[in-house]
Amino acid sequence: MTTMDQDAEHSFINHELSVNLDSTNAFEGPEKLLEIWFYPNEASIPNKKSLRSISLDDWSEMLDLMKCKVLSIKKTAKMDAFLLSESSMFVFDHKLTLKTCGTTTTLLCLEKLLRTVTEVLSWDFLHPVEGKYSPYKVFYSRRCFMFPHKQLSVHRSWSDEVNYLKGFFTSGSSYVIGPSDQCNHWKLYVTETNKDLETQVGPENKDETLEILMTGLDPKVAQKFYYDRTPSAGSTVTEGESGHTVGNQMTKITKLDAIYDNKTNSKLIQDSFAFTPCGYSANMMIDEKYYYNTHITPECDWSYASFESNLPVAEISAGTQTQLDIVNKVTSIFCPTDFCLTFFAKNTLNENFLSHTELLDEVPNYERKDKVIQYLDDYHLVYIRYTRAE
């Protein structure tokens, strides 16, 4: 049984933005996902400083460069979860995950971010010879855009994004996963692991990440994510009700807070937001250090939903669920016409990695179209694409 704490206090809410934010012109659902591990774990940070000590002003300045804002923040003992005007950011002591949709210029944050960790935290990752940065690990990925001609700056093409990343980091490689001549492939840039930073023995890193990227949502499902701030006859929305309040209602109605069978009884903290006239974002935090997020663009001509999670499902569910069960739950909520999933695991002995290479060949009501297993230094990736069975 999950202990729900949807009323856990926000450490910050941008009230003006949350009241006035309008998503009428937001249409590019597929996100740009940047994850930077500065150190392998908290124990390896030499001066014991933390990304979480960076000020909100500094984070806001960085996000301004990307053309997005902070809507609200909720904190646990292990992370700060930012709900953004375009998706999410999760900040831990030693790493961050940044996910933004629309026409945000995600990679333009890098100069400010790297300068901040150098000046504020005194972390020095600059390679003395190459003049580039070498943190522990960097991932950047995205699905192909629906409207690539609308993107800005370096995000107009994958080659521009990769060249921009290579200007900052050492030892990076890029991959196009899936049919490159179609509009449904997935792209990845990843650096080699900087093992010189593994200076302290910390908890075993069982890092795993599941991402499900869905298009062609069932229209009846998509309609649940429309929100008019002006109440109508029979509406449950009252005048002036906030996007956060309605977002929490959407979470309950769609059961997006019940994806995992939480046998550990860990407290679940949620931060959800309903956009006007449509759209939805939610951060869910479980057991202080795990998260999953959901972002939805429901417009019928370009409907899209994403689900991303770093939860070790076998641990949280005490063995009652596999990642296949999570995929089935998520896709049964949205009923997409097609979707792709990616699953990263730290090593091939990870039970969930093995289940993805074997069990996920068959997802109920869907046909598998593509399957790629990629070995990436000390990480391993499974990519699978599905379409709804006729």
Secondary structure, DSSP 8 states (H G I E B T S, - for coil): --EE-TT---SEE-HHHHHH-B-TT------EEEEEESSSSGGG-TT---GGGS-HHHHHHHHHHHT--EEEEEE-SS-EEEEETTEEEEE-SSEEEEEE-TT--GGGGHHHHHHHHHHTT----B-TTT-SB--SEEEEEEE--SSGGG--GGGG-HHHHHHHHHTTBSSEEEEEES-TTSTT-EEEEEE---GGG--S--S----EEEEEEEES--HHHHGGGB--SS--TT-S--TT--HHHHHHHHHHHHTTT-SS--TT--EEEEEEEE-BSB-EEEEEEETTTEEEEEEEE--GGG-EEEEEE---HHHHTTTS--HHHHHHHHHHHH--SEEEEEEEESSTT-HHHHHHHHGGG--TTEEEEEEEEEEETTEEEEEEEEEE--
